[in-house]
Amino acid sequence: MTEINKNIVSIIIPAYNAEKYLKETVASALASSYPYLEIIIVDDGSTDNTQEVLEAISKEYSSVRVFQQKNQGVSIARNLGVANAKGKYLLLLDADDLISVDYIKKAIEILEQDPNVKMVNGLGEFFGDRQGSWNLKPFSRHLLARKNMLFVSGVFRKSDFDKTDGFCPEIKGPEDWDFWISLLKRDGEVVRIPEVCLFYRVHSGSKRIANKNRKKEAITILNKRHKAFFYRELGGKLHYRRTWSRLFNFFIQIIKQEHIFVNPDFKYLDEFVYNIPDSFENDGNTIHAGRNTIKIFEEKGYKIVVKSFRIPIFINRIIYGVFRTSKAQRSYKYAEKLIKIGIGTPAPIGYYEQRTVVLFSKSYYASLQSECNYTFNDLINNQQFPDRNDILKAISRFTAELHEKGVLHRDYSAGNILFQQKGNKIDIEILDLNRMEFGKVDLEKGCKNFERLNIDRESLTIMAKEYAIVRGFDQQTCIENVLKMRWSKHQQKK
């Protein structure tokens, strides 16, 4: 991993058949009034004399480093350059453009003063085959969702680059638009220096001309990569007629409604949550397939459990579509509530709901995977489980705490109680939260809550006794109630 220097600005220059302009571009960068610079040039498989020009430049300037790759496109070239950058800050510069002398110095001053600023740029000016000002709109996320008002040669922190996926090689043309969305779609400010900082060369082979007709073909990829961003800013996907996207989405949402929520603590997983229907269909590892389906995904270093609830019967589709919150939304809200009062449950990430007019369709609930590696079933199936009685008592104390805090889990079954041992400590969590009641839990309700724990009589007796001790109930009464309710249910099943 490249060691970062807090003072250095790394200027990344991708070069493809750039022999004609490259030396002038490097000279422009080295003329900067900011003293701490390194220049990284990535030759993207040039077929002209670019390599000879680069050899001469690297011999003349010790601050210039050169990397070679076979022709793979500007995105991969930029990513390679950034991966080898030593600087705290980055400036992306095309091989035929120029920058002003004070651009970098002024940009760094702004970034150093305000951590909320994610990128600094300036005014642009055309030269070469076209003259005049490059009139770019002021930055706003709403406008960024429809068009790019930022030239690629902005100055920003490498640490912020590392939070993105870099430049997308699948996008040919507006890859800088895609990158700025990745960098700025959630937060951060952009400051524009009110002076000309970039001189953009226009010629027959320039990127701006080559990319003129490529934006339309990139929209499908942009929608997939930044669905959450477009839904926030445009009320739905980006359409080919980009200016009309919000209006189109307004009418689409009247018929096909999507309600999506992401926990602010997991904002960098927003694209994952917004794309759950597609990813659930095609990816993930299934850990349960029945009435509902549960899959595990790995995303940005997290292990995420997603539960897909089956589509309700017709009458319930109307009820959930109009009157009642979905199981996915309830699971999320109840998880938040439990965590707030100190009850163990996996951290909620978000939920996704689909409706067509008034008919409810699908819903999904996403949470972190629990670190607890055992369920109550392991105690049922293994009489010799280490410290079994201590764990049974711990689960009873947990249940008592649950009830004392006014929480009744209506699906309190063996598969929904998780635990793990950490030395002398036993951690316990509960799952499947959509059927919860909140209010006073008396002795009868509390004892009845054990009824779905299909374990032997002796173990239930241990649990009932511990439960009674914690709640201050009569032990014999609790034991009798728990056994009666549990075993009568067994008989009914038989």
Stockholm file with secondary structure:
# STOCKHOLM 1.0

chainA/1-494         MTEINKNIVSIIIPAYNAEKYLKETVASALASSYPYLEIIIVDDGSTDNTQEVLEAISKEYSSVRVFQQKNQGVSIARNLGVANAKGKYLLLLDADDLISVDYIKKAIEILEQDPNVKMVNGLGEFFGDRQGSWNLKPFSRHLLARKNMLFVSGVFRKSDFDKTDGFCPEIKGPEDWDFWISLLKRDGEVVRIPEVCLFYRVHSGSKRIANKNRKKEAITILNKRHKAFFYRELGGKLHYRRTWSRLFNFFIQIIKQEHIFVNPDFKYLDEFVYNIPDSFENDGNTIHAGRNTIKIFEEKGYKIVVKSFRIPIFINRIIYGVFRTSKAQRSYKYAEKLIKIGIGTPAPIGYYEQRTVVLFSKSYYASLQSECNYTFNDLINNQQFPDRNDILKAISRFTAELHEKGVLHRDYSAGNILFQQKGNKIDIEILDLNRMEFGKVDLEKGCKNFERLNIDRESLTIMAKEYAIVRGFDQQTCIENVLKMRWSKHQQKK
#=GR chainA/1-494 SS CCCCEEEEEEEEEEESSCTTTHHHHHHHHHTCSCSCEEEEEEEESCSSSHHHHHHHHHHHCTTEEEEEECSCCHHHHHHHHHHTCCEEEEEECCTTCEECTTHHHHHHHHHHHCTTEEEEEEEEEEEESSCEEECCCCCCHHHHTTSCCSCSCCEEEHHHHTTSCCSCTTCCSTHHHHHHHHHHSSSCEEEEEEEEEEEEEECTTCHHHHTTTTHHHHHHHHHHHSHHHHHHHHSSCCCSSGGGHHHHHHHHHHHEEEEEEECGGGGGGHHHHHTHHHHHHHCSEEEEESSSEEEEEEETTEEEEEEEECCCCHHHHHHHHHTSCCHHHHHHHHHHHHHHTTCCCCCEEEEEEEEETTEEEEEEEEEECCSCCEEHHHHHHCTTCTTHHHHHHHHHHHHHHHHHTTEEETTCCGGGEEEEEETTEEEEEECCCSSEEESCCCHHHHHHTTTTCCCCHHHHHHHHHHHHHHHTCCHHHHHHHHHHHHHHHHHHHC
#=GC SS_cons         CCCCEEEEEEEEEEESSCTTTHHHHHHHHHTCSCSCEEEEEEEESCSSSHHHHHHHHHHHCTTEEEEEECSCCHHHHHHHHHHTCCEEEEEECCTTCEECTTHHHHHHHHHHHCTTEEEEEEEEEEEESSCEEECCCCCCHHHHTTSCCSCSCCEEEHHHHTTSCCSCTTCCSTHHHHHHHHHHSSSCEEEEEEEEEEEEEECTTCHHHHTTTTHHHHHHHHHHHSHHHHHHHHSSCCCSSGGGHHHHHHHHHHHEEEEEEECGGGGGGHHHHHTHHHHHHHCSEEEEESSSEEEEEEETTEEEEEEEECCCCHHHHHHHHHTSCCHHHHHHHHHHHHHHTTCCCCCEEEEEEEEETTEEEEEEEEEECCSCCEEHHHHHHCTTCTTHHHHHHHHHHHHHHHHHTTEEETTCCGGGEEEEEETTEEEEEECCCSSEEESCCCHHHHHHTTTTCCCCHHHHHHHHHHHHHHHTCCHHHHHHHHHHHHHHHHHHHC
//
